[in-house]
Amino acid sequence: MGGVLLVCGLLCLSVNRGVAADRPNVLMILVDDLKPALGCYGDQAAKTPHLDRFAARALRFELAYCNQAVCAPSRFSLLLGAHSTRTGLYHLGSQLRTLHPTAVTLPQYFAKHGYRTESLGKVFHVGHGNVGDPESFSVPHFSERVIEYLDVASTGGQLTREEALFTNQRLGETGQLPRGAAFESPDAADDDYADGRVAKETILRLQAARERREVSGVPFFMVAGFVRPHLPFSAPKAYWDRHDPRQLPQPERDQFPEGAPDVAVKRGGEIVNYAPVPVSGVIDDELQRQLIHGYYASTSYVDAQIGRVLEELERLQLDRNTIVVIWGDHGFHLGDLGIWTKHTNYEQANRIPLMIAAPGVTRENTVTRQLAESVDIYPTLAELAGLPIPEVPQGLDGKSLVPVLRDPEQRVRDHAYHVFPKSVLGRAIRTERYRLVEWKRVGEPESAAVYELYDYATSPVETRNLASEQPELVEQLKQRLRAYPVLRRP
């Protein structure tokens, strides 16, 4: 009987490989804390030639949104295709296999259909007690640092708070550790920092993947994760020198939105774990300009590393049969509304860059205003690869964007949904024009909720909460929000 099972297993594997041999490869490029501060998104201060060049051969989503503006939950939503309100994976230390031991992640789904799956750099969030998900990939993960300094003056030679958090060290006492520098700009080579080493290893993996496919026909599903422009803004001096800090955009508004509830706004947070940021989180003009300079320098640095990978993909002629996705895990406040980093339900924290190039499907120089969510990537890639419609234990919340990839004027959804948990749960609906945010405790009636409503046709940043002035519109958007039950509490 055992011999029969072995023969059947080998036969099924052979069939899977034979079918997979005709399928496209997949390369996903994930970038931490990358807002659409890119040339291809109209940011004239950005120096991002490689991402701009990729955009010219891809479909660029103008209105793409993460499902929660925190690293770990955002990546869970991408790789599970499910919202936090479905999975309960709301926090940096959330454990995927504890809550969902039988979940089938996006790479696992592709592996079941004959793909070799690999991961490099920051893919799942590792740190804050989280160790990622080794089960998702065919081979061991290529790990690299998130918090990294080359200049000893940046740390004083000691373990810093954020280094400890991202390496799962001394987690109960990180507040007692020294703060590392918010930025550094040493005269260094690209590969001296983690993103350069991830790019180098990804290039080697692509070379091996091409040889493997020529021999065995096995396609690859490869995920490369880059960490800059995540804090600290550590990047070689050459990338800082590309930007004149006097010419970089400064916040249009540095005050909280008028009429916003206290729960919706924040001061301080992650940014105060870095020196010389005041512990109050109130940043003066000079430091603000330095931090914004660091963000743009770090973005230019990561652009160059992604460029190395994309150039090798072309040199190997793999671009002809490889679907490429470039995705930012969430946005980033750079002093707008007086807020820094992420962890809000506002536009700057939730709008992300999303670009997809699918040979034979997408066309060059195309842009869409179709609203898209991170959860949409799972069913989209499955359909592009010709795989069955995913039916997975965790359930899927995403919609396939393939009709939009074929025709950017097509529409598959009329809003995006995202959440953020604080003392109460904030859930948001973003249409092409408006955002409604509901803040209330799970299980409480709607009458206990407070609401925010913003009109982005009148202002690109949140200036005034309009909820009390437009009750009919609030009610219309609440109807859409009611379609998203909270299946698991924060």
Secondary structure, DSSP 8 states (H G I E B T S, - for coil): -HHHHHHHHHHHHHHHHHHHTTS-EEEEEEETT--S-SGGGT-TT---HHHHHHHTTSEEEEEEE-SBSSHHHHHHHHHH---HHHH---STT--HHHH-TT---HHHHHHHTT-EEEEEESSS-EETTEE--GGGSSS--B---SS--SSGGGTTTS--HHHHHHTT-SGGGGGGS--EESEE--S--GGGSHHHHHHHHHHHHHHHHHHHHHHH---EEEEEEE-TTSSSEE--HHHHTT--GGGS---S--S--BT--GGG--SSGGGGGEETS-TT----HHHHHHHHHHHHHHHHHHHHHHHHHHHHHHHTTGGGGEEEEEEES---EESGGG-EES-SSSHHHHEEEEEEE-TTTS-TTEEEEEEEEGGGHHHHHHHHTT------TT-------HHHHH-TT--S-S-EEEEEESSSEEEEEE-SSEEEEEEE-TTS-GGG-EEEEEETTT-SS--B--TTT-HHHHHHHHHHHTTS---S--
